C-alpha cells in the first residue's frame, strides 16, 4: 500500500487543517505505520508510466517559486530504470533551463501523469538527479527513444519516494488524433464499403 506520498506531503500545517475540517482521523487510520519508507512502484504504476507520451513536472527555484513544465515524447519516453528509479532524456529546446537550474539547488520534483481517455491520474514525488551528455554519454543516449529525431543534452533520473492515484472526478476525457482514428476505423471502413456499393448502383441502376 502506498503511504509515503501522504507521509511526505502531510506536514504539520496540512494535518492541522485536516483536523480542523474533520478528515484527519480517516487519513491517520489509512497511513498507520508509515515511516518514511518509499512507496514501491508496482507493475500497475510502471505499466501506466510506460504508456504515457507526456507528463507535467514541478520544481521550485531558490526563491521558493514553483515552476510547472510539460514534457512530451513518444509513448514510453519516461522509462523505468530499476527499482523506484525512472528517467528521461532532455532534448535541446528553448534553452531557458528553468527546471535544470531549479534542480541544481533543490532536487525535489512532483510529476503528474494523465490518461485522459480513461480518466486516470498518477502523482509522483521524488528526488531528481541531472546527468549531462558530456559527463556520461552512454547513460543519456540510453534513454533516447528509438528512432526519435531529437538532440539530447542531458538526462533526468528520478528516485520516486511516493505515489498516489487520484480520483477521476472532474477529469474530462480527451483523445488524441491517433486514438480517434483507431476508434472510428471500423465505421470508416463500413462507410467506404457503402459508398462503393452506392457508386455501383448508380453506374448500373438496373443491376445488369
N, C-alpha and C positions, 0 to 999 in steps of 0.2 A: 504494500500500500504506500502511496506517495504521501509523505508527511512533511518532508524537509522544505518544500516550497513555502508552505504556510509558516513553518517554524522560522524560516529566514525572513519573511516579509511581515510577519505579525510582531512588530516591535511594541514597546510599552504604550505608545500613543495609539496604535491600532487597537490593541487589546482594551484600552480604556474606552474607546468609542464603541467597541463591541459590547462591552459591559453596560455601557450607558443605553444602548439600543436593544439589548436583550439577546444578542446572538453568541455571546462569549461562551456560555455553558455548552452549547452544541459543538462549537469548534474545539473546546477543551477536551470533550469526550472523543471526538474523531482523531485528535492529534496526540492522544495519550501515548507516551513512550517515545516521542520524537526527541532525538538527542543531537541533532546536527549532522547525522549520517546522510550523505547524498541519496536522493531518490534514484534508484537504479532504473535506467531505461530498459523497458521490456520490448518484446517483439512488436507489440502494438504501437508503441511510440516510434520505434525505428522504422517500421513499415510506413507509418504516416509521414515521417521525415523524408524517406526515400521517394515518395510520390510528389513532393512539393516542387513547384517551379518558381516559388518566391516566398519571401518571409519579410518581416519587419524586425529591425534590431535597434534597441535603445541603448544609449550610453550617456555618460554625464561628463561635462567639462570641468575644468579646475575651479570654476566659479559656481558650480552647482546647477548649471542649466542642463536640462535633459535634451537629448537630440535623438530623433527617430529617423531611421533610414530604411528605405525599401531596397531589398536585394533580390535579384532575379537571375534566371538562367535556365538551362534545360532541366527537366524534371530529374531530381536526384543530385543536383549540383551541391546541395548541402549533404555531406556524406558522414556516415558513421565510420569512425576510425578504429576505435577499440574501447571497450568498457563504456564509460559515460562521456567519452570524448567524441565530438563531432567537429567538422571543419569545412571550409570552403575557400576557393581561390578568389583573390581580389584582383579585378581587372583594371586596366588603365581607363580612367573616366574623366570627370571634370576637374580632377586634381584639387579638390577642396580639402581632402584628408581630415575631415572633422572627426569621423569615428576613429581613424587611426591615431590622431593626436589625443583624443579623449582617453583611449585605452592605454596610452603610454603613461597616463597619470592615475587612472583608476580602471582596473581590469574587469570591473563588474559589467555584465550585459544582461538584457532581457530580450527574449525573442517571442514574437507572435507568429505562429504558423496557421494559416487559414485554409480550410477546404470549404469553399462557398457552396458548391452543389449539394454537399451532404451536411452542411451547417455544423462543421466540426472546427474547433479551435484548440490548439495546444500551446500552452505558455511554458517557456523555459527560462530559468535564470542560471547564470554560471560565471565562471572566470575565463576571460579570453586572453590568448597569447598570440602575438603577431610574429610571423617569420618572413623576413624579406627574401625576395628571389635571389639576391646576391649572396645571402648568408647560407641558404640551403636550397639550391635549385631543384633537387630531387623531391624534397618534401612539398614544395609549392606546385611543381608540374604534376605531381601525382594526384592532385585534387582537381586538375583541369578535366572538364567533361570531354569525352572522346569526340573528336571532330568539331569541337566548338571553336569558332574563329574569334578569338579574343587574346589580348596580350596580358598575361598575368604579371603583377608587380609584387605580390606578397600573398600570404595565406593567413587565415584566421583559424586558430584552434581554440575550441570552447570546451571546457570541462563543466558539464552540467551538474549542478548541485541540487536542483529541484525542478519539478514539472507539475503541471496541473491541467486537466481537461476542463474547458469552460462550458457553461450552459449554452445551449444552442438558441435560446430565446433572443430575438432581435437580430440574428444573423440572416440577412436576406440572401436567398440563393442567387448566385451569379454563375454564368457559364462562359467558358472560353469559346472562341470560334471553332476550335477543333472538337470540343465537346458537343456543340450544337450540330456540327456537320455529322458527327457519328450518330447522334440521336435521330436526325431526320433522313439518314441514308436509306432506310427501308421505304420511307414514304416517297423519297425522290425516285427510287428505282421503280416503284409502282406507278408514279406519275409519268415517267418516261415510257413505260410499257403502254399505259392508256393512251398517251399521245401518239405512239406508233400505231396502235390499233385504230385510233380515230383517223389518222392520216391514210391508212389503208382503206377504210370505209369510204372516205371522201374521194379517193382515187378510183374506186370501183364500187359505187353505191349499190349495184345490183348483186354484188357478190360473185360475179362471173370470173 
